[in-house]
């Protein structure tokens, strides 16, 4: 029994740590509409500011993309918060001239609608030929509770195009975990099930100590 509680206690914290470092979606991980691409969303607190202003990096690795190498990424959108006060496209490694808009993505283009969304679009430059692209958004919220940092709490949209009419057929729209990419402490608040596991582990530790003292 003692070893059981000890294993449970250690396993509890292992689960919490794994939860805070969720894997990207797509690639080798199941993803219904990623078309094989591996997608990651990470945040970093902007230096000399507070946790209401983050740099959020969207990374798309196309080495496992299941479409054609002649396809391209024409627009991307992220939803890192329930509501955004301000935002901008800070930088991107994708070629072309990318324009920014607050709001989501619909029919292959930035729509300007959807609370908490930020969008960037170009056209025909970011080819899906085994390259990895990043988009860095500078995002501000009214207070830190707006961030969607629970497991799969944020969302991402990516539009792949092939020059015919792929706006809807090649649209990735998936939940994703906003991960801590550095630059500050994790913002994530443990989910109820994680807190329950921690409580169970602490209970086991208390029982171990009571038996030892008894």
N, C-alpha and C positions, 0 to 999 in steps of 0.2 A: 504493500500500500504506500509506503514511504517513497519508493522509487516511482510509483505511478504518479503521485502528486508532484514529485520533482520534475518528471518528464513533461507533465501538463503545464507546469509553471514556465519551463524553458520554451516549450512549444508555443505558448501564448505570446511571448515576446518575439519569437521568430515570425509568427504570423503577422504581428503588427508591423515589424520591420519590412516584411515582404510586401505588405499592403502599401507602405509608403514609397516603394520603389517598383511600381507596376511596370510591366513590360509594354513596349509599343504595340499598337494594333497593326494587323496586316503582316506581310512577310511570312514567317513560319507560324504566326499566331492566327487563329481563326478570325476572319473578318468578312462579313457578308458582302460588302460592296467596295472593298479596297483594291480590287483588281490586282492583287499580289503586292502592291506597293507597301512598304513599311513606313508607318506614320507615327511621329512622336511629338508631344506637346510639353514644353518645359518652361518654367518661369525662373526669373531672378529678380530680386528686389533692386530697384534702381539705386545706385550709391547716393548717399546723403539725402535720401527721402525716407518714406515710411512704407508700411505694407499696403498702402492704397495705390501705389504706383509700381507696376511691374513691367519688365521686359519679357515678353512671351515669345518663344521661338518655336515655330512650326517647322519640322524637318520631314521631308518626304524622300525616301530612298527608292529609286525606280529599278534597281538591279533585278528585282524579282517581279516586276510589272508583267502582267499576263497579256497585255495588248501588244500593239505593234511598236517598234522602235521609232516609227515615223509619227506616232501620236504625240501630243503635247499637253502640258498642264496650262489651261487658259485662265483659271481663276481658283482662288482658295479662300476659305472663310473659317474663322474659329469663333467659338463661344466660350470664353474663359470665366465669364461672370454672369450673374442674373441680370445685371444692369451696368452699363458702362457710362461714365461721365465724359471721358474724352479718350481719343486714341489716334494713332498714326502708324504708318508703315515706316519703321526706323531704318531698316535695311533689308536687302535680299541678295542671295547669291544667284538667283535665277536671272538669265539674260532677258533683255527687253526693257521696256518702260512700263513699270507697274504703277497703277493708280489705286489710291486707297479710298474706301468709303465705309462709314459706319453702317452696320446692317449686315444681313445675310446674303446668301447666294441662291438664285433661282433661275432655271432655264439657261444655265451656263454663264450668267453674268451677275455682278453685284446688284442686289435688289434694293438696298437702302432700307430694308425692313427687317424686323426681328430684334427684340431686346437682347442686349449683351453680345451681339455679333459684331465682328470686324471682318472686312473683306478687302481683297486685293485682286486686280485682274490685269492681264496683259493682252494675250491674243495667241501668238503662234511661236513663242520663243523657247519655252522650257520643254525641250524634247525629252521623251521618256526612254532615253537610250543608255541605261545603266548609270545615270548620274544621280547625285544626291543634292537636293536643293533645300535652302532654308529661307524662311521669312521671319523677320523679327519685328514684332508689334510692340509699340510703347502704349500701355493701357493704364488708365486711371479710373478708379471707382470711388464712390462716395465714402464707403467704409469697407473694412476687410471682410466683413461677413458676406459681401457680394460675390467673392471668389468661389467658383465651383471646384473645390479641391477634393471632394470625396472621390472614391473609386468610380471611374467612368462617369463622373459628374459633368465634365465639360463635353464639348462636341466639336467636330471638325467636318468641313465639306471641301471636297476637291473635285474640280471638273476637268475631265480628260476629253480631248477632242481629237478627231481624226480627219477633219475637213469635210465630212459629209453632213451628218446631222446627229451628233452624239451628245448633245447637251444634257438630255435626260438619261439616256442609256448608259452613259459613262460617268455618272455622278456618284462620288463617294459621300455618304452622309452617315456618320457613325459616332457613337459616344466614345470618349477617350479620357484617360486620366491626365490631369494637369500635374506634372511632376516637378519636384524641386530640382532645378538644374544648377543650383548654387547661388551665391550672392546674398544669402540670408537664411534664417532658420525656417523649417517647414511651416507652412501656414495651415496644413491639414488638421482638422479636428477629427479625432477618432470616431468611427461610426458606432452606433449602439452595440452591434454584435462584437466589435473589437473591445469595447469597454466591458462587456459581459465576460469575455474571455479573460481579460486582465483581472477582473474581480474574482473569477473562479480560481485563477492561479494564485492570487493572494490568499484566498480562503484555504487552499491546499497548503500553502506555506505556514499559515497560522496553525493548522491542525498538526503539521509536522512538529512545530515548536512545542505545541501543547503536549503531544505524546512524549517528546523528549524530556520535558520538565516533569511530566507525571511519573 
